[in-house]
Amino acid sequence: MNSLSTQNFGLVIAYLLPGFVALWGVSYFSPTVDAWISASQQNAPTVAGFMYVTLASLAAGVTVSAVRWAIIDQLHHVTGIAPPAWKFANLEGKLQGYVTLIESHYRYYQFYSLCGAPHKEYYADLNIMRSG
């Protein structure tokens, strides 16, 4: 099995952690998701529960990433930040540098922009639950 490298650590940062934050927010409304996330003394965590949470976190992270692209990235373009003019024909010979740049910078941007939405949802959910 491969150890945790820069590339798969970037994917964990970009998709898995924000997905888990979103899943945690959903757990307040879904008893099934709450059972996956929480474990009591009587019900020790299981491998199946871990896999459910991991896969659901990944799916939620990819979904929240699509929402991030549709809202945040498009908002950047509306406010004057020009989208990059990609010329993939020029990428030959520079691919490793491009991949390093993505893994070192863009994955963290994804993490911060993705965690903004679930945190706001989480606090809004808490306020709704407290007032109701």
Secondary structure, 3 states (H helix, E strand, C coil): CCCCCHHHHHHHHHHHHHHHHHHHHHCCCCHHHHHHHCCCCCCCCCHHHHHHHHHHHHHHHHHHHHHHHHHHHHHHHHCCCCCCCCCHHHHCCCHHHHHHHHHHHHHHHHHHHHHHHHHHHHHHHHHHHHHC
